[in-house]
Amino acid sequence: MPYLTVGKENSGSIDLYYEDHGSGKPVVLIHGWPLSGRSWEKQLPALLEAGYRVVTYDRRGFGDSSKPTSGYDYDTFAADLHALITKLDLRDAALVGFSMGGGEVARYLGTHGSERVRKAAFLAAIPPFLLKSADNPEGVDGGIFDGIKKGIAADRPAFLSGFLSNFYNVDVLKGKRISDEWVRLSWNIAAMASPKATLDCVSAWLTDFRKDLAKIDVPTLVLHGDSDRIVPLEASAKRTHEAVKGSRYVVVKDGPHGLNWTHADEVNRALLDLLR
């Protein structure tokens, strides 16, 4: 199991778990909250079959990566991603961010530029700026995020059950595009994440990425489901598309938040179109 050391906390190192498969142009897949790199199960085979080198990794605090008590902000997340790209000496890479993973894509390109990056994709992603404010009236009321924090603090496992039900729109898609078993596996992955990371990342979602998006100068895909209950399309993808010049905008009909599983064919097709 390959690991990359990105820091230290007291007597222990902070290590990121990653997987590096295939050959060809590299594609880096950045997972969402509160899952891990395993959430790309339906994208990995399609990308490998198409001849790409695919790198997945677990964000600090999640999956098989270390679970420190600090560093749950996008400057640190982008630095972690930069360390991985540098260690593997990736060039002409495509960065694909799902949900909060879209924040890493935005902040990485806003901070480190596109010297090593040739394409970018935002899937059901949180940019440009989720929090409603005087200069961001299209955002989401801050009370929603306060409620999420309270739910996590009160009973994290119970909160995750309800969250994942809306993540996949289980009430509508169960037995059609989602199984009880996949939802259960998602819960198992989420439950094993650091409680501190799970909570702290909610605050990170409220990062303002508008200046980062303005700096993106590579071909970009913005893809979102029109039935996303977690990250509203109007507050996110529509505005990201408007902010990134020349980006391609794809709206997946009936797509929930976790559409990289439920609507994998549509997601994979759009990703491969971008990569080609």
C-alpha positions as CSV (number, residue, x, y, z in Angstrom):
1,M,0.0,0.0,0.0
2,P,1.7,3.2,-1.2
3,Y,1.7,6.2,1.1
4,L,3.0,9.8,0.9
5,T,4.2,11.7,4.0
6,V,2.9,15.3,3.9
7,G,3.5,16.3,7.5
8,K,3.9,15.4,11.1
9,E,1.7,15.5,14.3
10,N,3.6,14.9,17.5
11,S,5.3,11.5,17.3
12,G,3.4,10.4,14.1
13,S,3.7,11.2,10.5
14,I,0.7,12.4,8.4
15,D,0.5,10.0,5.5
16,L,-1.8,10.0,2.4
17,Y,-2.8,6.7,1.0
18,Y,-2.9,6.6,-2.8
19,E,-3.3,4.2,-5.7
20,D,-1.5,4.6,-9.0
21,H,-2.7,2.3,-11.9
22,G,-2.3,2.1,-15.6
23,S,-0.3,4.1,-18.1
24,G,-0.8,7.0,-20.4
25,K,-1.9,10.5,-19.6
26,P,-2.5,10.8,-15.9
27,V,-6.0,11.4,-14.4
28,V,-6.2,12.3,-10.7
29,L,-9.5,11.5,-9.0
30,I,-10.3,13.5,-5.9
31,H,-13.2,12.1,-3.8
32,G,-16.0,13.8,-1.9
33,W,-17.0,14.0,1.8
34,P,-17.3,11.8,3.7
35,L,-16.0,9.0,1.5
36,S,-12.6,7.9,0.1
37,G,-10.9,7.0,-3.1
38,R,-13.0,3.9,-3.2
39,S,-15.9,5.9,-4.3
40,W,-14.4,6.0,-7.9
41,E,-15.1,2.3,-8.4
42,K,-17.2,2.9,-11.5
43,Q,-14.8,5.4,-13.1
44,L,-11.5,3.5,-12.6
45,P,-12.2,0.6,-15.1
46,A,-13.5,3.0,-17.8
47,L,-10.5,5.2,-17.6
48,L,-8.0,2.4,-17.5
49,E,-9.7,0.7,-20.5
50,A,-9.5,4.0,-22.4
51,G,-5.7,4.1,-21.8
52,Y,-5.2,6.5,-19.0
53,R,-3.0,6.3,-15.9
54,V,-5.4,6.8,-12.9
55,V,-4.3,8.1,-9.5
56,T,-6.7,8.1,-6.6
57,Y,-6.0,9.1,-3.0
58,D,-7.7,9.5,0.3
59,R,-7.9,13.0,1.7
60,R,-6.3,13.4,5.1
61,G,-8.7,12.3,7.8
62,F,-10.5,9.9,5.5
63,G,-10.2,6.4,4.1
64,D,-6.8,4.8,4.7
65,S,-4.9,8.1,5.1
66,S,-3.7,9.4,8.5
67,K,-6.2,11.1,10.7
68,P,-4.6,14.2,12.2
69,T,-6.5,16.8,14.3
70,S,-5.6,19.7,12.0
71,G,-5.2,20.7,8.4
72,Y,-8.8,20.6,7.3
73,D,-8.7,23.7,5.1
74,Y,-8.3,24.1,1.4
75,D,-4.8,25.6,1.5
76,T,-3.6,22.5,3.2
77,F,-5.7,20.2,1.0
78,A,-4.2,21.8,-2.1
79,A,-0.7,21.5,-0.7
80,D,-1.4,17.8,-0.1
81,L,-2.5,17.4,-3.7
82,H,0.6,19.3,-4.9
83,A,2.9,17.1,-2.9
84,L,1.3,14.0,-4.5
85,I,1.5,15.4,-8.0
86,T,5.1,16.4,-7.4
87,K,6.1,13.0,-5.9
88,L,4.6,11.1,-8.8
89,D,6.0,13.7,-11.2
90,L,2.7,13.9,-13.0
91,R,2.6,16.1,-16.1
92,D,-0.3,16.9,-18.5
93,A,-2.6,15.6,-15.8
94,A,-6.4,15.9,-15.6
95,L,-7.7,16.9,-12.2
96,V,-11.2,15.5,-11.5
97,G,-12.9,16.7,-8.3
98,F,-16.2,15.3,-7.0
99,S,-18.2,17.4,-4.4
100,M,-15.7,18.9,-1.9
101,G,-12.9,17.4,-4.2
102,G,-13.8,20.2,-6.6
103,G,-12.4,22.6,-4.0
104,E,-9.0,21.0,-4.3
105,V,-9.1,21.4,-8.1
106,A,-10.0,25.1,-7.8
107,R,-7.5,25.9,-5.0
108,Y,-4.7,23.9,-6.6
109,L,-5.1,25.7,-10.0
110,G,-5.6,29.0,-8.3
111,T,-2.4,28.5,-6.2
112,H,-0.1,26.4,-8.3
113,G,-1.3,27.1,-11.8
114,S,-1.6,24.7,-14.7
115,E,2.1,23.9,-15.4
116,R,1.4,20.2,-14.7
117,V,-2.3,20.2,-15.6
118,R,-4.0,20.0,-19.0
119,K,-7.7,19.4,-18.1
120,A,-10.0,19.9,-15.1
121,A,-13.4,18.6,-14.1
122,F,-15.9,19.6,-11.4
123,L,-18.5,16.9,-10.7
124,A,-21.3,17.8,-8.3
125,A,-18.7,20.2,-6.8
126,I,-19.0,22.9,-4.2
127,P,-17.3,25.9,-5.9
128,P,-17.6,28.7,-6.4
129,F,-18.9,29.8,-3.0
130,L,-21.6,28.0,-1.1
131,L,-22.2,30.4,1.8
132,K,-24.9,33.1,1.3
133,S,-23.7,36.6,2.0
134,A,-24.2,40.2,1.0
135,D,-22.0,39.7,-2.1
136,N,-23.1,36.1,-2.7
137,P,-26.9,36.1,-2.6
138,E,-27.1,32.9,-4.6
139,G,-25.4,30.9,-1.8
140,V,-26.9,28.7,0.9
141,D,-28.0,30.0,4.3
142,G,-25.4,29.5,6.9
143,G,-27.9,28.0,9.3
144,I,-28.0,24.9,7.1
145,F,-24.3,24.2,7.8
146,D,-24.8,24.9,11.5
147,G,-27.4,22.2,11.5
148,I,-25.1,19.8,9.8
149,K,-22.4,20.4,12.4
150,K,-24.9,19.9,15.2
151,G,-26.1,16.6,13.7
152,I,-22.5,15.3,13.3
153,A,-21.6,16.3,16.9
154,A,-24.8,14.8,18.4
155,D,-24.6,11.4,16.6
156,R,-22.3,11.1,13.7
157,P,-23.2,7.5,12.6
158,A,-26.9,8.4,12.7
159,F,-26.3,11.6,10.8
160,L,-24.4,9.8,8.1
161,S,-27.3,7.4,7.5
162,G,-29.7,10.2,6.7
163,F,-27.0,12.1,4.7
164,L,-26.2,9.2,2.5
165,S,-29.9,8.6,1.8
166,N,-30.1,12.1,0.3
167,F,-26.7,11.7,-1.2
168,Y,-28.0,9.0,-3.5
169,N,-31.7,10.0,-3.5
170,V,-32.4,6.5,-2.2
171,D,-36.1,7.0,-1.9
172,V,-36.4,7.5,-5.6
173,L,-33.5,5.5,-7.1
174,K,-33.3,2.4,-4.8
175,G,-33.6,-0.8,-6.8
176,K,-33.1,1.2,-10.0
177,R,-29.7,2.9,-9.8
178,I,-28.6,2.3,-6.2
179,S,-28.6,-0.8,-4.0
180,D,-28.8,-1.2,-0.2
181,E,-25.4,-2.8,-0.4
182,W,-23.6,0.2,-2.0
183,V,-25.3,2.6,0.5
184,R,-24.1,0.3,3.3
185,L,-20.6,0.2,2.0
186,S,-20.6,4.0,1.7
187,W,-21.7,4.3,5.3
188,N,-18.9,1.9,6.4
189,I,-16.3,4.0,4.6
190,A,-17.8,7.3,6.0
191,A,-18.1,5.9,9.6
192,M,-14.3,5.0,9.6
193,A,-13.3,8.6,8.8
194,S,-11.9,10.8,11.6
195,P,-14.8,12.4,13.6
196,K,-12.7,15.6,13.8
197,A,-12.1,15.6,10.0
198,T,-15.8,14.9,9.4
199,L,-16.8,17.9,11.4
200,D,-14.1,20.3,10.4
201,C,-14.6,19.8,6.7
202,V,-18.1,21.3,7.0
203,S,-16.5,24.7,7.7
204,A,-14.1,24.1,4.8
205,W,-17.1,23.8,2.4
206,L,-17.7,27.6,2.9
207,T,-14.4,28.6,1.3
208,D,-14.7,31.2,-1.4
209,F,-13.2,29.9,-4.7
210,R,-14.3,32.7,-7.0
211,K,-10.8,34.1,-7.4
212,D,-9.4,30.6,-8.0
213,L,-11.9,29.8,-10.7
214,A,-11.0,33.0,-12.5
215,K,-7.4,31.8,-12.9
216,I,-8.3,28.4,-14.6
217,D,-6.9,28.4,-18.1
218,V,-7.4,24.7,-19.1
219,P,-10.3,22.9,-20.8
220,T,-12.8,22.3,-18.0
221,L,-15.9,20.1,-17.5
222,V,-18.6,21.2,-15.1
223,L,-21.1,18.3,-14.5
224,H,-24.0,18.2,-12.0
225,G,-27.2,16.4,-11.4
226,D,-30.5,18.3,-11.6
227,S,-31.8,16.4,-8.6
228,D,-28.8,17.1,-6.3
229,R,-30.1,17.5,-2.7
230,I,-26.7,18.1,-1.1
231,V,-25.1,20.8,-3.3
232,P,-27.8,22.8,-5.2
233,L,-27.0,23.1,-8.9
234,E,-28.0,26.8,-9.1
235,A,-25.7,27.7,-6.3
236,S,-22.7,25.7,-7.6
237,A,-22.3,24.2,-11.1
238,K,-24.2,26.9,-13.0
239,R,-22.1,29.6,-11.5
240,T,-18.8,27.6,-11.8
241,H,-19.6,27.2,-15.5
242,E,-20.1,31.0,-15.8
243,A,-16.9,31.7,-14.0
244,V,-14.6,29.4,-16.0
245,K,-14.2,30.7,-19.5
246,G,-14.9,28.1,-22.2
247,S,-16.0,25.4,-19.8
248,R,-18.4,22.7,-20.9
249,Y,-21.6,22.4,-18.8
250,V,-23.4,19.1,-18.5
251,V,-26.6,18.6,-16.4
252,V,-27.5,15.0,-15.8
253,K,-31.2,14.5,-15.7
254,D,-32.5,13.0,-12.4
255,G,-28.9,12.9,-11.2
256,P,-28.5,12.9,-7.4
257,H,-25.4,14.2,-5.6
258,G,-23.7,10.8,-5.8
259,L,-24.2,10.5,-9.5
260,N,-20.7,9.1,-10.2
261,W,-22.3,5.8,-9.0
262,T,-25.9,6.1,-9.9
263,H,-25.3,7.7,-13.3
264,A,-21.8,6.3,-14.0
265,D,-22.4,5.9,-17.7
266,E,-23.3,9.5,-18.2
267,V,-20.4,10.7,-16.0
268,N,-17.8,8.4,-17.7
269,R,-19.0,9.5,-21.1
270,A,-18.6,13.2,-20.3
271,L,-15.2,12.6,-18.6
272,L,-13.8,10.7,-21.6
273,D,-15.1,13.4,-24.0
274,L,-13.1,15.9,-22.0
275,L,-10.0,13.8,-21.8
276,R,-10.0,13.1,-25.5
